[in-house]
């Protein structure tokens, strides 16, 4: 079944359990969200546009927006943008996805997660307004986000694209301050590579075509460097929109070895490396810097950029877990968590652990490539245990190699590890990552 991204039913027909809340009022609205269904094969922005029209077009009244797409790194880029803007002393709304533990994580108003009371009221308003439209989970979430952002003064907002770009529900922002496109890779093939006339045939060029769909007339665009076919699609989209294009390696660049040496037409900046683990995080930070430097609606000083890079946090992306109920099961050992699930994420994780022996506890949805994480990590692996992701169809241990073993839960996997002191990586799914954070009492705030 081919459905709109954001539906509570995936391409394999598996019902998704999107969220639970301790608030009865929020849960009532989340239950309504979970009941949404969609006509097979519906793609387009018509439904979100009509829904927003009924709500007074709040997307036209939000603060200057930084809109970020990409296969990997878009969430981290948003985290750096928010952190740098806040280091300047600005009020920032932000919209990221998916949530890890609480649905509230998707909407942050002036630096704080949306309250349960506010969230329940907004969801009820949107669901009531669109009752006859058959909106998707993500269309409702996006409309509620824009309502929240339009209703509270702020200096800027940071908005992460959910899936793709061209038909993503967030792609209704009329005049963004800046558009960013992070790293490109192959993911969500059922949606982003589906057959369609008049689109690029090369897979990575098609991905670029979809992501570049968020480019808006006159709004500056900052990107990473890509393969020739992908770059051509981004250049075409920018030219068609009359949008100034600033591509890494052509219009700006950065070296990211011991520090970030950033350079563009405005000059050179020397910035610290992020505290977030992974060499790729410096590249994501550099893209965020480029976005701030190539727009003129919100001012951020180099000092605030440096402070923001150091302060940025992004849960479940090479996150070392703190002491808690789960980590107590392997007392004193490093336990790392990452929600990456595609080949590019696997390569980034492998680079971080290069030369280190570790145990892998992996849970991957059945519609993901089982080799994406385990194969790049293979030279480092002392053991592999496959665990279920509650509520989802998952790959069994056999998908990860002859030596992999099944475990009934993350807890059981940790208990069964040998007492060899090696670090442990829990990876393969953001759904799994959210469950792990909850079990270890590390709910994102």
C-alpha positions as CSV (number, residue, x, y, z in Angstrom):
1,X,0.0,0.0,0.0
2,X,1.4,3.3,-1.1
3,X,0.4,6.1,1.4
4,X,1.1,9.7,2.2
5,X,4.1,10.1,4.6
6,X,2.8,10.7,8.1
7,X,0.0,8.2,7.9
8,X,-0.5,5.9,10.9
9,X,0.0,3.0,8.4
10,X,3.3,2.3,6.7
11,X,4.0,0.9,3.2
12,X,3.7,-2.6,4.6
13,X,0.3,-2.0,6.2
14,X,1.7,-2.0,9.8
15,X,-0.3,0.2,12.1
16,X,2.0,2.7,13.8
17,X,1.5,3.6,17.5
18,X,2.6,7.2,17.4
19,X,2.4,8.4,20.9
20,X,1.1,8.1,24.5
21,X,0.7,10.9,27.1
22,X,0.2,11.0,30.8
23,X,-2.2,13.8,30.2
24,X,-5.8,12.5,29.6
25,X,-6.6,15.6,27.5
26,X,-3.6,15.1,25.3
27,X,-4.2,11.4,25.1
28,X,-7.7,12.0,23.9
29,X,-6.4,14.0,21.0
30,X,-3.6,11.5,20.3
31,X,-6.2,8.8,20.1
32,X,-7.9,10.8,17.4
33,X,-4.6,11.2,15.6
34,X,-4.0,7.5,15.7
35,X,-7.4,6.8,14.1
36,X,-6.6,8.9,11.0
37,X,-6.5,7.0,7.7
38,X,-5.7,8.1,4.2
39,X,-6.7,7.3,0.6
40,X,-4.2,5.0,-1.0
41,X,-1.5,6.9,-3.0
42,X,-2.4,10.4,-2.0
43,X,0.5,12.9,-2.5
44,X,0.4,16.6,-2.5
45,X,0.0,19.8,-0.4
46,X,-3.7,20.5,-1.1
47,X,-5.0,19.0,2.2
48,X,-2.5,20.9,4.4
49,X,-3.1,24.1,2.5
50,X,-6.9,23.8,2.9
51,X,-6.5,22.9,6.6
52,X,-4.3,25.9,7.3
53,X,-6.7,28.1,5.3
54,X,-9.5,27.1,7.7
55,X,-7.2,28.0,10.6
56,X,-6.4,31.4,9.3
57,X,-3.2,30.6,7.5
58,X,-1.0,30.7,10.6
59,X,2.1,29.8,8.6
60,X,2.0,33.3,7.1
61,X,2.4,34.8,10.6
62,X,5.3,32.9,12.1
63,X,8.6,34.5,12.9
64,X,11.5,34.3,10.3
65,X,11.9,30.6,9.6
66,X,14.9,28.5,9.0
67,X,13.6,25.4,7.0
68,X,15.9,22.4,6.8
69,X,15.7,19.2,4.7
70,X,18.1,16.3,4.1
71,X,18.5,12.6,4.5
72,X,20.9,12.7,7.5
73,X,22.0,15.7,9.6
74,X,18.9,17.9,9.2
75,X,17.9,17.4,12.9
76,X,21.4,18.1,14.1
77,X,21.6,21.2,11.8
78,X,18.3,22.4,13.4
79,X,19.8,21.8,16.9
80,X,22.8,24.0,16.0
81,X,20.6,26.7,14.5
82,X,18.4,26.8,17.6
83,X,21.4,26.8,20.0
84,X,23.2,29.6,18.1
85,X,20.1,31.8,17.9
86,X,19.4,31.3,21.6
87,X,23.1,32.1,22.4
88,X,22.4,35.4,20.8
89,X,19.7,36.0,23.4
90,X,16.9,35.4,20.9
91,X,13.5,33.7,21.4
92,X,13.3,30.7,19.2
93,X,10.4,28.4,18.3
94,X,11.5,25.0,16.9
95,X,9.8,22.0,15.3
96,X,11.6,18.7,15.0
97,X,10.7,15.1,14.5
98,X,10.1,12.4,15.3
99,X,9.5,12.6,19.0
100,X,11.5,10.1,21.1
101,X,9.4,9.8,24.2
102,X,6.8,12.5,24.4
103,X,4.8,14.0,21.5
104,X,5.4,17.4,23.0
105,X,9.1,17.2,21.8
106,X,7.8,18.0,18.3
107,X,6.8,21.6,19.3
108,X,9.1,23.9,21.3
109,X,7.8,27.4,21.9
110,X,10.3,30.1,22.9
111,X,12.7,27.4,24.0
112,X,10.3,25.3,26.1
113,X,8.4,22.1,25.1
114,X,4.7,22.9,24.5
115,X,2.6,22.3,27.7
116,X,0.1,19.5,27.8
117,X,-2.8,22.0,28.1
118,X,-1.7,24.1,25.2
119,X,-1.0,21.0,23.1
120,X,-4.4,19.4,23.8
121,X,-6.2,22.6,22.8
122,X,-4.3,23.0,19.5
123,X,-4.7,19.4,18.5
124,X,-8.4,19.6,19.2
125,X,-8.8,22.8,17.2
126,X,-6.9,21.3,14.2
127,X,-8.7,18.0,14.3
128,X,-12.1,19.7,14.5
129,X,-11.3,22.0,11.6
130,X,-10.1,19.2,9.4
131,X,-12.6,16.5,10.3
132,X,-14.0,16.2,6.7
133,X,-10.5,16.5,5.0
134,X,-9.0,13.2,6.1
135,X,-5.6,14.8,7.1
136,X,-2.6,12.7,8.0
137,X,-0.9,12.5,11.4
138,X,1.8,14.8,10.1
139,X,-0.5,17.3,8.5
140,X,-2.4,17.7,11.8
141,X,0.9,18.0,13.7
142,X,2.3,20.6,11.2
143,X,-0.9,22.7,11.4
144,X,-0.8,22.6,15.2
145,X,2.8,23.6,15.1
146,X,2.2,26.7,12.9
147,X,-0.8,27.7,15.1
148,X,1.5,27.5,18.1
149,X,4.3,29.5,16.5
150,X,1.9,32.2,15.2
151,X,0.4,32.6,18.6
152,X,3.5,33.4,20.6
153,X,6.0,36.2,19.7
154,X,9.6,35.1,19.0
155,X,12.6,36.2,17.0
156,X,13.0,33.2,14.8
157,X,11.8,29.6,14.2
158,X,13.6,26.5,13.1
159,X,11.6,23.9,11.2
160,X,12.8,20.4,10.3
161,X,11.3,18.7,7.3
162,X,9.7,15.4,8.1
163,X,10.1,13.3,4.9
164,X,11.4,14.4,1.5
165,X,10.5,18.1,1.0
166,X,8.4,18.6,-2.1
167,X,5.3,17.1,-0.6
168,X,6.2,17.4,3.1
169,X,3.5,19.2,5.1
170,X,5.9,21.8,6.3
171,X,6.5,22.9,2.7
172,X,3.9,25.8,2.9
173,X,6.1,28.4,4.5
174,X,5.7,31.4,2.1
175,X,8.9,33.4,2.8
176,X,11.6,31.5,4.9
177,X,14.6,33.4,6.1
178,X,16.8,30.6,4.8
179,X,16.5,27.1,3.4
180,X,19.0,24.5,4.2
181,X,19.7,21.1,2.6
182,X,21.9,18.7,4.6
183,X,23.5,15.4,3.6
184,X,21.7,13.4,0.9
185,X,21.4,9.6,0.8
186,X,19.0,6.8,-0.1
187,X,16.2,6.3,2.4
188,X,12.4,6.0,2.5
189,X,12.6,4.6,-1.1
190,X,8.8,3.7,-1.1
191,X,7.9,7.4,-0.9
192,X,10.9,9.3,-2.4
193,X,11.7,6.9,-5.3
194,X,8.2,6.0,-6.3
195,X,7.5,5.9,-10.1
196,X,6.5,9.3,-11.4
197,X,6.7,11.0,-14.8
198,X,9.1,13.9,-15.3
199,X,11.4,13.2,-12.4
200,X,15.1,12.2,-12.4
201,X,15.9,8.6,-12.9
202,X,19.2,8.4,-11.0
203,X,18.2,7.6,-7.3
204,X,20.4,10.2,-5.6
205,X,19.4,12.9,-8.1
206,X,15.7,12.0,-7.4
207,X,16.4,12.4,-3.7
208,X,17.9,15.8,-4.3
209,X,14.9,16.8,-6.5
210,X,12.5,15.9,-3.6
211,X,14.6,17.8,-1.0
212,X,15.0,20.8,-3.2
213,X,11.3,21.1,-3.4
214,X,11.4,23.3,-0.3
215,X,13.3,26.0,-2.1
216,X,11.2,29.2,-2.2
217,X,11.3,32.3,-4.5
218,X,14.0,34.7,-3.3
219,X,14.9,32.8,-0.2
220,X,18.6,32.0,0.2
221,X,19.5,28.3,0.0
222,X,22.6,26.8,1.7
223,X,23.6,23.2,1.0
224,X,26.3,20.6,1.4
225,X,28.3,19.4,-1.6
226,X,26.8,16.5,-3.6
227,X,27.4,14.3,-6.5
228,X,27.0,15.9,-10.0
229,X,23.5,14.7,-10.6
230,X,22.3,15.8,-7.2
231,X,23.9,19.2,-7.5
232,X,22.3,19.7,-10.8
233,X,18.8,19.1,-9.4
234,X,19.4,21.6,-6.6
235,X,20.8,24.2,-9.0
236,X,17.8,23.8,-11.3
237,X,15.4,24.3,-8.4
238,X,17.2,27.4,-7.1
239,X,17.3,28.9,-10.6
240,X,13.6,28.2,-11.2
241,X,12.7,29.9,-7.9
242,X,15.1,32.8,-8.3
243,X,16.7,31.7,-5.0
244,X,20.3,32.6,-4.2
245,X,22.2,29.3,-3.9
246,X,25.2,28.9,-1.6
247,X,26.7,25.4,-2.0
248,X,29.6,24.0,0.1
249,X,32.8,23.9,-1.9
250,X,31.6,26.6,-4.2
251,X,30.1,29.5,-2.2
252,X,31.2,28.5,1.3
253,X,33.5,25.9,2.8
254,X,34.8,24.6,6.1
255,X,37.6,22.4,7.3
256,X,36.7,20.4,10.5
257,X,39.8,18.7,11.9
258,X,40.8,20.2,15.2
259,X,38.6,23.2,14.9
260,X,36.0,24.5,12.4
261,X,37.7,26.9,9.9
262,X,34.8,28.4,8.1
263,X,35.1,30.6,5.0
264,X,32.6,32.4,2.7
265,X,32.4,35.8,0.9
266,X,31.8,37.5,4.2
267,X,35.2,36.4,5.6
268,X,36.7,33.7,7.8
269,X,35.5,32.3,11.1
270,X,37.4,30.1,13.6
271,X,34.9,28.1,15.6
272,X,35.1,25.2,18.1
273,X,34.2,21.7,17.3
274,X,30.8,20.5,18.7
275,X,30.6,18.5,21.9
276,X,28.2,16.2,20.1
277,X,30.1,13.0,19.2
278,X,30.9,12.2,15.5
279,X,33.1,13.9,13.0
280,X,30.0,14.6,10.9
281,X,28.6,16.9,13.5
282,X,31.2,19.6,12.6
283,X,29.9,19.5,9.1
284,X,26.3,19.9,10.3
285,X,27.4,22.8,12.5
286,X,29.1,24.4,9.5
287,X,25.9,24.2,7.5
288,X,24.0,25.9,10.2
289,X,26.6,28.7,10.3
290,X,26.3,29.1,6.5
291,X,22.5,29.4,6.8
292,X,22.9,32.2,9.4
293,X,25.6,34.0,7.4
294,X,23.7,34.0,4.1
295,X,20.4,35.6,5.3
296,X,19.7,39.1,6.6
297,X,16.6,38.8,8.7
298,X,18.1,37.6,12.0
299,X,21.5,38.7,13.2
300,X,23.9,36.3,15.1
301,X,27.4,37.2,16.1
302,X,30.4,34.9,15.7
303,X,30.6,34.7,19.5
304,X,27.1,33.4,19.7
305,X,27.8,30.9,16.9
306,X,30.8,29.5,18.9
307,X,28.8,29.3,22.1
308,X,25.8,27.7,20.4
309,X,28.0,25.1,18.7
310,X,29.4,24.1,22.1
311,X,26.1,24.0,23.8
312,X,24.0,22.1,21.2
313,X,22.4,18.9,22.3
314,X,20.6,16.3,20.1
315,X,19.3,13.1,21.8
316,X,19.8,9.6,20.4
317,X,22.5,10.7,18.0
318,X,25.6,9.0,19.2
319,X,24.5,9.8,22.7
320,X,26.4,8.3,25.7
321,X,23.7,7.3,28.2
322,X,23.9,8.6,31.7
323,X,23.7,6.4,34.8
324,X,20.2,5.0,35.0
325,X,18.1,1.8,35.3
326,X,19.4,0.4,32.0
327,X,23.0,1.4,32.3
328,X,23.1,0.0,35.9
329,X,22.8,-3.5,34.3
330,X,26.3,-3.0,32.9
331,X,27.7,-0.9,35.7
332,X,30.7,1.2,34.8
333,X,30.6,0.5,31.0
334,X,30.0,3.0,28.3
335,X,26.5,2.6,26.7
336,X,25.9,4.5,23.5
337,X,22.6,5.2,21.7
338,X,21.9,6.1,18.1
339,X,18.7,6.1,16.2
340,X,20.3,6.1,12.7
341,X,18.9,3.4,10.3
342,X,20.2,4.1,6.8
343,X,23.6,3.4,5.2
344,X,24.9,6.9,5.6
345,X,24.1,6.8,9.3
346,X,25.9,3.5,9.5
347,X,29.0,4.9,8.0
348,X,29.0,7.8,10.4
349,X,28.6,5.5,13.4
350,X,31.4,3.3,12.1
351,X,33.7,6.2,11.7
352,X,33.1,7.2,15.3
353,X,33.9,3.7,16.6
354,X,36.7,2.9,14.2
355,X,39.4,0.9,16.0
356,X,37.1,0.1,19.0
357,X,35.7,-3.3,19.9
358,X,32.1,-3.1,21.0
359,X,28.9,-5.0,21.5
360,X,25.9,-4.1,19.3
361,X,22.3,-4.3,20.4
362,X,20.2,-3.6,17.3
363,X,16.5,-3.3,16.6
364,X,15.5,-2.4,13.0
365,X,12.1,-2.1,11.4
366,X,11.4,-4.7,8.8
367,X,11.2,-2.1,6.0
368,X,14.8,-0.9,6.6
369,X,18.0,-2.4,5.2
370,X,19.4,-4.7,7.9
371,X,22.9,-4.2,6.5
372,X,22.8,-0.4,7.0
373,X,24.3,-0.4,10.5
374,X,25.7,-3.8,11.1
375,X,27.8,-4.1,8.0
376,X,29.8,-0.8,8.4
377,X,30.4,-1.7,12.0
378,X,31.4,-5.3,11.3
379,X,35.2,-4.9,11.9
380,X,34.4,-3.5,15.4
381,X,31.8,-6.0,16.6
382,X,32.4,-8.4,19.5
383,X,28.8,-9.5,19.4
384,X,25.4,-8.7,17.8
385,X,22.0,-9.1,19.5
386,X,18.8,-8.3,17.8
387,X,15.9,-7.0,19.9
388,X,12.3,-6.1,19.1
389,X,11.1,-2.6,18.7
390,X,7.8,-2.7,20.6
391,X,4.8,-2.3,18.3
392,X,6.7,-2.7,15.1
393,X,7.6,-5.5,12.7
394,X,11.4,-6.0,13.0
395,X,14.3,-7.9,11.5
396,X,15.3,-11.1,13.3
397,X,18.9,-11.9,14.3
398,X,19.4,-13.9,11.1
399,X,19.2,-10.7,9.1
400,X,22.4,-9.4,10.8
401,X,24.7,-12.4,10.2
402,X,25.2,-15.9,11.3
403,X,26.8,-14.9,14.6
404,X,23.9,-12.6,15.7
405,X,21.6,-13.8,18.4
406,X,18.0,-12.8,19.3
407,X,17.2,-11.2,22.7
408,X,13.7,-10.6,24.0
409,X,14.5,-7.0,25.1
410,X,17.3,-4.4,25.5
411,X,17.3,-5.3,29.2
412,X,17.8,-9.0,28.5
413,X,20.5,-8.2,25.9
414,X,22.5,-6.1,28.3
415,X,22.2,-8.7,31.1
416,X,23.5,-11.4,28.8
417,X,26.7,-9.6,27.8
418,X,30.1,-10.9,28.9
419,X,31.8,-9.0,31.7
420,X,34.6,-7.8,29.3
421,X,34.4,-4.1,29.8
422,X,33.7,-3.4,26.2
423,X,31.4,-0.4,25.3
424,X,27.9,-1.1,24.1
425,X,26.0,0.5,21.2
426,X,22.2,0.3,21.0
427,X,21.1,1.3,17.5
428,X,18.9,0.8,14.5
429,X,15.7,2.8,15.1
430,X,14.6,6.0,16.6
431,X,11.5,4.2,17.9
432,X,13.9,1.9,19.8
433,X,16.0,4.9,20.9
434,X,12.9,6.5,22.4
435,X,12.1,3.4,24.4
436,X,15.6,3.2,25.7
437,X,15.7,6.8,26.8
438,X,12.4,6.2,28.7
439,X,13.6,3.1,30.3
440,X,16.8,4.8,31.4
441,X,14.9,7.9,32.8
442,X,16.4,10.3,30.2
443,X,13.3,11.8,28.8
444,X,14.2,14.7,26.5
445,X,13.3,18.1,27.9
